[in-house]
């Protein structure tokens, strides 16, 4: 029995019993009863005390109410404490994440789940239109979000809008190119995708096991920068397959999310294409001799955005979280996410990060005065990752499976 329960039991046991004064000489109860006036006074005092305590009890019960559970589908890290703890405390919610790697896996998870399963869906931008076409996400009200705070390059972001209606809000982005062991590969060598075929890297090239970023970078190696690495004709697609298959003897392994980190950290792999600072930025903080560059042929931009799941019963909370994560405090946390860092698309986010974490702002190129990370996009060296334009997603996925088994 708890202390509170014991007190309550004692109170119940003594209810309606009158106080009996002790005989001072004998130490026994006196037979003198309480007067009606005193009895009435005590009863009224007890009632008044209960009424006075009631608001405190109600407030305490409210504070101790179980948090509301919010289901999030996302890449690993987005529902971890370093990102959501402030929001959870303020709104008395608890995020329940379902993590995935790769947009194909995300679509499969949603297709297998009843409508309304996910309140928040973090998606790679190139898959937002597919989410919308399949009826998996809700329409959003643009004025609810700080879209006027975006850098001009990210206003009206492709795929987030359809027929003038908003369905997803950009949160952060990063660049993909060549990632490498700085003790085995020089920066000059890594600045060209051709380094992947260097004899010294035989068996030391690795792949993050997802076709879009890898084939996108190798498409740039083939010179497919206009109209873009994902918008290629049949002849270019055939050449890209030949280029990729020619790299197979160099490859030592295909890795999942965790394996990508460990293979670079322990030296199993010396070079990878299709990844970037979202991997090596974390490893460098741990002292690993690795880095990433955007080669001269160009790089790919990954872009993450939040949507509200169709049929969610917690849309107000989902909207509030998107508002939080796109605000300066949320953006500062997002840029430094423990799982993997990202560049911010909001101007006020850059300002806040430079105040709170100037070293990280500088490391990621979010410099307020001078050359910065967005310049690569402005110079035409960065291409937004997309699903294939002239082939199907299945075509690229099937070829990737063939390549892995070659």
ChimeraX attribute file (.defattr): number of C-alpha atoms within 10 A of each C-alpha:
attribute: neighborCount
match mode: 1-to-1
recipient: residues
	/A:1	7
	/A:2	7
	/A:3	8
	/A:4	8
	/A:5	10
	/A:6	11
	/A:7	12
	/A:8	12
	/A:9	13
	/A:10	10
	/A:11	11
	/A:12	10
	/A:13	10
	/A:14	11
	/A:15	9
	/A:16	10
	/A:17	7
	/A:18	11
	/A:19	12
	/A:20	13
	/A:21	14
	/A:22	13
	/A:23	12
	/A:24	9
	/A:25	6
	/A:26	8
	/A:27	9
	/A:28	11
	/A:29	12
	/A:30	13
	/A:31	10
	/A:32	10
	/A:33	11
	/A:34	13
	/A:35	9
	/A:36	8
	/A:37	8
	/A:38	10
	/A:39	15
	/A:40	12
	/A:41	11
	/A:42	12
	/A:43	11
	/A:44	12
	/A:45	12
	/A:46	12
	/A:47	10
	/A:48	12
	/A:49	10
	/A:50	12
	/A:51	11
	/A:52	11
	/A:53	10
	/A:54	12
	/A:55	11
	/A:56	11
	/A:57	12
	/A:58	11
	/A:59	11
	/A:60	11
	/A:61	11
	/A:62	10
	/A:63	11
	/A:64	10
	/A:65	10
	/A:66	11
	/A:67	14
	/A:68	14
	/A:69	14
	/A:70	22
	/A:71	22
	/A:72	23
	/A:73	24
	/A:74	24
	/A:75	23
	/A:76	15
	/A:77	17
	/A:78	21
	/A:79	21
	/A:80	15
	/A:81	14
	/A:82	15
	/A:83	22
	/A:84	21
	/A:85	14
	/A:86	14
	/A:87	19
	/A:88	18
	/A:89	11
	/A:90	8
	/A:91	13
	/A:92	15
	/A:93	17
	/A:94	18
	/A:95	21
	/A:96	15
	/A:97	20
	/A:98	16
	/A:99	17
	/A:100	17
	/A:101	14
	/A:102	18
	/A:103	21
	/A:104	14
	/A:105	12
	/A:106	22
	/A:107	17
	/A:108	10
	/A:109	14
	/A:110	18
	/A:111	12
	/A:112	8
	/A:113	10
	/A:114	9
	/A:115	16
	/A:116	18
	/A:117	17
	/A:118	27
	/A:119	27
	/A:120	28
	/A:121	27
	/A:122	25
	/A:123	24
	/A:124	21
	/A:125	27
	/A:126	21
	/A:127	22
	/A:128	27
	/A:129	18
	/A:130	15
	/A:131	22
	/A:132	20
	/A:133	11
	/A:134	11
	/A:135	14
	/A:136	21
	/A:137	27
	/A:138	18
	/A:139	17
	/A:140	17
	/A:141	12
	/A:142	14
	/A:143	8
	/A:144	11
	/A:145	17
	/A:146	14
	/A:147	18
	/A:148	12
	/A:149	16
	/A:150	18
	/A:151	14
	/A:152	13
	/A:153	11
	/A:154	13
	/A:155	14
	/A:156	16
	/A:157	15
	/A:158	14
	/A:159	17
	/A:160	23
	/A:161	18
	/A:162	14
	/A:163	5
	/A:164	8
	/A:165	12
	/A:166	18
	/A:167	23
	/A:168	30
	/A:169	27
	/A:170	26
	/A:171	23
	/A:172	21
	/A:173	20
	/A:174	20
	/A:175	28
	/A:176	28
	/A:177	32
	/A:178	26
	/A:179	28
	/A:180	29
	/A:181	22
	/A:182	16
	/A:183	10
	/A:184	13
	/A:185	17
	/A:186	12
	/A:187	16
	/A:188	10
	/A:189	14
	/A:190	26
	/A:191	19
	/A:192	18
	/A:193	23
	/A:194	14
	/A:195	18
	/A:196	24
	/A:197	16
	/A:198	12
	/A:199	10
	/A:200	14
	/A:201	19
	/A:202	16
	/A:203	16
	/A:204	21
	/A:205	27
	/A:206	26
	/A:207	24
	/A:208	20
	/A:209	21
	/A:210	20
	/A:211	19
	/A:212	21
	/A:213	24
	/A:214	21
	/A:215	22
	/A:216	29
	/A:217	29
	/A:218	24
	/A:219	25
	/A:220	24
	/A:221	21
	/A:222	17
	/A:223	14
	/A:224	21
	/A:225	20
	/A:226	11
	/A:227	9
	/A:228	18
	/A:229	29
	/A:230	25
	/A:231	19
	/A:232	20
	/A:233	12
	/A:234	10
	/A:235	8
	/A:236	16
	/A:237	19
	/A:238	11
	/A:239	14
	/A:240	22
	/A:241	17
	/A:242	11
	/A:243	16
	/A:244	16
	/A:245	16
	/A:246	12
	/A:247	16
	/A:248	19
	/A:249	13
	/A:250	18
	/A:251	20
	/A:252	17
	/A:253	19
	/A:254	15
	/A:255	16
	/A:256	12
	/A:257	16
	/A:258	10
	/A:259	15
	/A:260	22
	/A:261	17
	/A:262	14
	/A:263	19
	/A:264	25
	/A:265	20
	/A:266	11
	/A:267	17
	/A:268	16
	/A:269	24
	/A:270	26
	/A:271	28
	/A:272	25
	/A:273	27
	/A:274	25
	/A:275	28
	/A:276	24
	/A:277	24
	/A:278	20
	/A:279	22
	/A:280	25
	/A:281	20
	/A:282	19
	/A:283	19
	/A:284	14
	/A:285	9
	/A:286	10
	/A:287	9
	/A:288	17
	/A:289	18
	/A:290	24
	/A:291	20
	/A:292	26
	/A:293	22
	/A:294	23
	/A:295	22
	/A:296	14
	/A:297	20
	/A:298	26
	/A:299	33
	/A:300	27
	/A:301	21
	/A:302	22
	/A:303	21
	/A:304	22
	/A:305	22
	/A:306	29
	/A:307	28
	/A:308	28
	/A:309	28
	/A:310	21
	/A:311	17
	/A:312	20
	/A:313	14
	/A:314	18
	/A:315	17
	/A:316	11
	/A:317	19
	/A:318	23
	/A:319	19
	/A:320	14
	/A:321	19
	/A:322	22
	/A:323	16
	/A:324	17
	/A:325	21
	/A:326	27
	/A:327	19
	/A:328	20
	/A:329	16
	/A:330	21
	/A:331	26
	/A:332	25
	/A:333	18
	/A:334	26
	/A:335	24
	/A:336	21
	/A:337	19
	/A:338	15
	/A:339	16
	/A:340	19
	/A:341	22
	/A:342	23
	/A:343	25
	/A:344	28
	/A:345	25
	/A:346	23
	/A:347	16
	/A:348	20
	/A:349	26
	/A:350	22
	/A:351	17
	/A:352	18
	/A:353	24
	/A:354	18
	/A:355	12
	/A:356	12
	/A:357	13
	/A:358	15
	/A:359	13
	/A:360	16
	/A:361	24
	/A:362	15
	/A:363	11
	/A:364	19
	/A:365	17
	/A:366	25
	/A:367	19
	/A:368	13
	/A:369	6
	/A:370	8
	/A:371	11
	/A:372	14
	/A:373	17
	/A:374	18
	/A:375	13
	/A:376	16
	/A:377	17
	/A:378	10
	/A:379	8
	/A:380	11
	/A:381	16
	/A:382	22
	/A:383	24
	/A:384	20
	/A:385	24
	/A:386	22
	/A:387	19
	/A:388	18
	/A:389	13
	/A:390	13
	/A:391	15
	/A:392	11
	/A:393	14
	/A:394	11
	/A:395	11
	/A:396	18
	/A:397	15
	/A:398	12
	/A:399	16
	/A:400	21
	/A:401	13
	/A:402	11
	/A:403	16
	/A:404	14
	/A:405	8
	/A:406	9
